């Protein structure tokens, strides 16, 4: 099959869940193209080079500057006035048209007939597809991950996806929670099916818990944004040390909260116990995860409504059979069962989060080993990227119902 993936940014190091899907389709023998709204800079996942993905991608390069964006939109209208006016029809498509994104993307999707299927990641990109649907092909899909059902809806209103819901595009939320939310917003339940993201189990060896006289190593991996709850992890470290636990915290990633979190660490007098590594390459991250005793994911709902989906970083930790402490946030309880394959605390509660870390530390070794086996088994049975990619491929080909 010829498949076009439509993504917001590429090659985004933090979006391995999309990359795993793209490379999985290539491994199956499909002819893959990528359309990205923007190009990212910085460290690149090694699979981007391995699969020669930069030669398979086109960039729309939507300008951030509003004047530059307006000029670019005007040029498209001047070349194709009828198309331009149709794509600025607020009455039909809502106020999203004034982001000019459907207009700016339209030249890249004029001929959809050369693809057998289109797969859009994030609701905003699916919305663009629905607005351009006069050229729609038979099988098209839109994945919903997190902010596209929280912050994006808060910004544009709950009716923003009406054109998408009226289209023939199949909606693929990555959790049951997001499926319920889509249906509440007006999506057709018969065209809305949960499809989890997953991880490649072959890349992760099963870990063993290493008890020693050294300090217990806690690890957080992810963007330094509010919804990741990294401040909760830092506060929890303070509580644990007050209770006499010899624990240290390493934080991998970068983002807008970095300086605030570093100031918080200094205020709590934890500078010698908390390490900010910044972004690391994939191999370095793997080494850090393997060395860590417990992986933390203290996710919470941000003030702007932004939420997680089901973090792939958690799936990767479970695939290794690592001890994980996380929160009852968004779709995470669909992955983690408290005391069975990890530990769940209420979100935005650093004291309870610290208690769950203590529970993990105090668990008898025989129970730790059983929990770690359950962790890997969960990913093997429900979040295995090979199985999930095969199911998606079958849906694209029309061999199983979407």
N, C-alpha and C positions, 0 to 999 in steps of 0.2 A: 504493500500500500504506500501511496504518497501521502504523508501526514505533515500538516503545518501546525507547529506549536506557537501560540501567541502569548507572550510573556511581558511583564512590565519592565524588567531590566535584565540585562545579560552582559557578562557572565557573573551573576550575583553569588558570591561565595557562601552566603548564609542560606541560599535556597537549594540545598542539595536534594531536597525532595523532588523538585522539578527536574534537575539534572539526572537523577536516578531514573526518572520516567523516560526522558529523551534517550539516554544511552541504552536503556532496556529495550526500547523500540528499535534502535539501530542493531542491537544484538540479535533481535528477532528477524532482521533482514529488511526492515521497512526503510523507505527513502524519506529522510527527515529534512525539513526546512524549519527555520525559526524566524519569527518576526518579533522584534523587541522594541518597546516604546523608547527606552533609553539605554545607553551603554554605560556600564559601571567601570570604575578603575580600581587598581589595587591588586591584591593577591588573587590568583586564579586557581580554581580547582584543577588538579592534574588531569582529570577526565576531559576537560575542555580541549587540551592539546592532544591527548590520546585519541580522541574521536574526531579531531580536526573540526571542531564545532564552529570556530570563528569563520570558516569558509561556508558554513551552512546558514548563517544568520544575516538578516537585513535589519538595519536600525532606522526607525522612524525619526528618532532624535527630536522629540517634542521639546520645544524651547521652554525653559523655566521663566524667562523674562516675558511678561505679558505683551509688551510692544512687539518684540521679535515674533512671538506666537501669532499675534494679530496680522502682522505683515505676511507671514508664511501662509496663514489661512486665506488672506485676500488674494494671494497669487493663485491658489487652487480655485477659488471662486471665479477669478478672471478667466482661467483656462476652461472651466466646466461650470458655467453659471447655474444650469438646471440642477446639477448634482449638488452644488454648493447651497442653493436655496433649500433643497429638500433636506439636507443634513443639518440645517439650522432651524428646522420646524419645531419650535418649543412645544406647541400645542400637541403634536403627535409624539414627540420623544422626550419631553421634559427639559428642565433647565440644564441637564448634563450637556446638551449640545453647545452651550456657551463656554464649555471647557475647550471647545474646538477639536477635541480628540477624535471623534468620528470623522470629521472633515479631514484632519491631517493624516489619518490612517487610510482613508479611502483610496488614494492612488496605489497603495501597496496591495489592496485586495480587490482590484478591478476584475481580475480573472481568477475566480475561485475554482473553476472547472478543472484546473490542472492538479487539484488535490482530491484525494478520496475522502479525507476527513480533516476537520479542524478541531484542535484542542486548545481552548483558552484557559489560562490560569489567572484567577481572580475575577470577581464579578464585573469589575469595570471593563475588562477586556471582553468579557462575554456580552456586556451591554453594547459595546461597539459593534460586535458581530451582528447582534440583533437589529441594530439600526441600519446596518449595511445588508440586510437579509434579502434584498431583491436579487442578490447574486449568490444566495445561500445554496450550498451543496447538500447532499442527502444526510450525512451524519456529522453533527457538530456537537461539541461538549464544552461545558464551562465548569471548572473547579472553583469551589468557594473555600477559602482557607481561614479567615479570621477578621481582619480589619475591614474586609469588603462587606461584612455583615454587621459591623459595629460602627467604627468611626466614619466609614464612607456613607453609610445610611444616615448617621447623625448629621453629616454635612449636607447631604442632598435631600433628605426626607425619605420616609418609608415607601413611597411610591416610585422611587428612582428606577427600580428594576421592572416596572410594568412592561416596557417594550420587550424585555428579555423573556418575561413570563408568558407573553403572547406568542413568542416565536416557537419554532420547532426544535430549538436547541435543548439538549438534555442537560439537566443540572446535576452536578456531582459534588455535593458537600462532603467534606472529609470527616465529618462526625455526625452522629445522630442528633446532637444538639443543634448543629447548623441546619440539618434537614428540617427540624421542627421550626426553626426560626424562618427559613425560606417559605415554608407552607403558611406560617402566620402572616408573612408579608404578601402572600397571594400566589405563590407558585403552585402549579399543578402537581399534586402528590404522585401521580402516575408517571410524571417526567422528572421526578426528583429522587435520586438514588444515592445512598452513601457509598463512597469509594475512598477507602483509607489511603493515605500515603504510606510508604513502607521503606525498608532498608534491605541492603544486600547482605544476607547472613554470611556469605562466603568471605566477606571482608573483615569479619569480627570473630576472634577466637574467644572461647569461654574463659572467663577469669576465675581466679580463686581468691578468697579473702585472705589477706596477708596480715596477720596479727603480729605486732612487734613492739619493742619498747620505744619506737619513734613516735613523734606526734602524728595524730590521725589527720590525714589529708582530705579536705573537702574541696570539691571542684564545681564551678559554675561555668557553662559554656553558652555564649549567646550575645546578641547585641545589647549594649548598655542602654536600654530603653526602659521606660516606666513599667510596662506590662511584664517585664522579666522579673521584677520584684527583687533585684539584687540587693537593694537596701535591707530587705528582710533577711537575706542570707548573712549580711554583715552584722546586723543586730543580733541574730541568733548566735553568731560566733561569740559575741560579747557575753551573752547569757551562759553559754556552755563553759567558757573560761571562768566565769564567776563561780560556776558549780564544780570547778576543779578538773574539767576535761582538757586534756592537752591536744588542742585542735588548731589547725591552720587552714586558711582558705586561699585558693587560687582562682582568679577570675580571668577567663579567656574571652576576648572580644573587645569591641570598641563601640562608641556611640555618644549621643548627646548628653548622657547622664554621667559620663566619665569623671569630670571634675567635681561634680556634686558628690559622687560616691567616694572619691579620694578625700575630699574634705570631711565627709562623715567618718571615714576610717581614722583620720587624724584626730577628730573630736573624741572618738571612742578609745583613743590610745591603742589602736590595733595596727599601726603602721608596720610593725615587725612581724605581724601574723597574717596580713592580707597582701597578696601579690597580684597586681594588674599586669597581665602579660601583653595586652593588646591582641590584634588578630595574629593567629599562627596559621601556618599551612596545614594541610590535611594530615600529613605524616606527624607533625609536631603535636597536633590535637590528639591523635590516636595514642601517642606516647603518654601525654598528660592524663588522658582518661584511664589508661592502663595502670598508671602509678597511683591514681586516686583511690582512696578507700570508699568514699561515698560521693555520689553525684547528686547535686542539688538543682532543683528547678522550681523556685518559689514564685511561680507565675501568679499574676493578679490582674484585675480589670483596671485599666488606666483611667484617669479622670475624664479623658475624651471618649471613653467607651471602648477603646481598643482592647482586643482580647487575643489570646492564642487560639490556634486550632488544636491539634495534638502535636506537640513539639517533636520533630524528628530526632533532636538531640537525646530525648528520652528513649525513643525507640532504639537508637544506637547504643545507649548505655545498657538497656535491657538485653540487646542482642549479645552483649559481652557477658551477661549475667552479673552486672554490677549492682551493688546496693544503691537504691535511688530513694531520695526523699523529695516529694513535690507537693502540690496543693490540689484541692478540690475545685479546680478552675476549668471552665469551658469543657472541652472534650477529654481532658486528662483522665478522669475516672473511667473512661471507656478503654483506656490502656492499662492503668494502674489500679489494682485492687489492694486496698490497705491490708498489710500483713500477709498477703499472698505472694505478690511479686514486687512489692515496694511499699512505701509508706506515704500516706496522704494526710496533710494538715489543712485546716481552714486557710483560705487565702488571706493575705495581709495581716497575719498574726505571728510576729516573730517569736513570741514565747512558746506558742504551740508548735511552731516549726522547730524550735530548739528541742522541745520535748520529743518530737518524732525522730530527730537525729540521735538523741540519747537512747531512744528505744532501739534504734538500729545498732548502736554501739553495744548495748547491753544484752542483745539477743544471744542466746547460746549458739555456739559455733555450728552445731548440727542443724539448728533452725535456719541459721544464715545460709548454709549450703543448700537447703531445700528451697528457700526463697529465691536464691540466685538461679537455681535450675528452672523454677517456675517463670522467672523473668525471661530467660532465653526461649522457653517453650511458648510463651505468649506471642513473641515476635514471629517465631517459626510458623505458628498456626494462623495468626490473624494479620500480621503486618509484614509479610514476606514480599519484597518488591517483585521477585520473579513471578510469583503467583498472581499478584495484583496487576502487573503489566500484561500478563497473558490474558487475564479477564478483560482488561481495558481494550486490548487488541481485538478480542473476540467481539466486544461491543461495537468497536469501530467498523468491523467487517460485517456487522449485522447477524453474526452467528449465534449470539445470545442477546436476550432482551436487556436494553439499558434501563 
